[in-house]
Amino acid sequence: MLVLSRKRNQTVIVTHIPSGDRMTLTLVKTIGPDVRLGFTGGKEFAVFRGEVQSKEDEEQSGNRRAADSDSSGTSGEQSA
């Protein structure tokens, strides 16, 4: 993990090496222990809060497990 110190209105630029696409993160404001960040980038960037992404990952994992269990019991032929 890279940890950086930033002051208000200072930025961090994240570059996707193969494509050269960039996202800029700006420290917009601090309010006590809270920090407000601004993200600027193209539409190809998806930005999620960690807790939202974790929940989505769990839901997708559950959906994959359900699909796997549905298909595993019906693929063989039954003998009489």
C-alpha positions as CSV (number, residue, x, y, z in Angstrom):
1,M,0.0,0.0,0.0
2,L,1.3,3.4,-1.0
3,V,0.5,6.0,1.7
4,L,0.8,9.7,0.7
5,S,0.3,13.0,2.6
6,R,-1.7,15.6,0.7
7,K,-2.8,19.1,1.6
8,R,-6.0,20.7,0.5
9,N,-6.3,21.0,-3.3
10,Q,-3.2,18.8,-3.9
11,T,-3.6,15.9,-6.3
12,V,-2.5,12.4,-6.9
13,I,-2.5,11.1,-10.5
14,V,-3.1,7.4,-11.2
15,T,-2.1,6.2,-14.6
16,H,-3.0,2.9,-16.2
17,I,0.3,1.9,-17.7
18,P,-0.7,0.1,-20.9
19,S,-3.3,2.6,-22.0
20,G,-2.0,5.8,-20.5
21,D,-5.5,6.6,-19.2
22,R,-5.4,8.8,-16.1
23,M,-7.5,9.5,-13.0
24,T,-6.8,12.5,-10.8
25,L,-7.6,12.4,-7.1
26,T,-7.9,15.7,-5.4
27,L,-8.1,16.3,-1.6
28,V,-11.0,18.7,-1.6
29,K,-11.7,19.2,2.1
30,T,-11.0,17.9,5.5
31,I,-13.7,18.0,8.3
32,G,-12.3,16.7,11.5
33,P,-11.4,13.0,10.9
34,D,-13.3,13.0,7.6
35,V,-11.7,13.6,4.2
36,R,-13.5,14.6,1.0
37,L,-11.8,13.4,-2.2
38,G,-12.6,14.4,-5.8
39,F,-12.1,12.0,-8.7
40,T,-11.6,13.2,-12.2
41,G,-11.2,10.7,-15.1
42,G,-12.7,9.3,-18.2
43,K,-15.9,7.2,-18.4
44,E,-13.8,4.1,-18.6
45,F,-13.1,4.5,-14.8
46,A,-15.5,3.1,-12.3
47,V,-15.1,4.4,-8.7
48,F,-16.7,2.6,-5.8
49,R,-16.5,3.0,-2.1
50,G,-14.9,0.0,-0.5
51,E,-17.9,-1.2,1.4
52,V,-20.1,-0.9,-1.7
53,Q,-17.7,-2.9,-3.8
54,S,-17.3,-5.6,-1.1
55,K,-21.1,-6.0,-0.9
56,E,-21.3,-6.3,-4.7
57,D,-18.5,-8.9,-4.7
58,E,-20.3,-11.0,-2.1
59,E,-23.5,-10.9,-4.0
60,Q,-21.8,-11.9,-7.3
61,S,-20.0,-14.7,-5.5
62,G,-23.3,-16.0,-4.1
63,N,-24.9,-15.8,-7.5
64,R,-22.0,-17.9,-9.0
65,R,-22.4,-20.5,-6.2
66,A,-26.1,-20.8,-6.8
67,A,-25.6,-21.1,-10.6
68,D,-22.9,-23.8,-10.1
69,S,-25.1,-25.8,-7.8
70,D,-28.1,-25.6,-10.1
71,S,-26.1,-26.9,-13.1
72,S,-24.1,-29.6,-11.3
73,G,-27.1,-31.8,-10.5
74,T,-28.7,-31.9,-13.9
75,S,-25.9,-32.6,-16.4
76,G,-25.8,-36.5,-16.3
77,E,-28.2,-38.9,-17.9
78,Q,-30.3,-41.1,-15.6
79,S,-30.5,-44.9,-16.1
80,A,-33.7,-46.8,-15.6
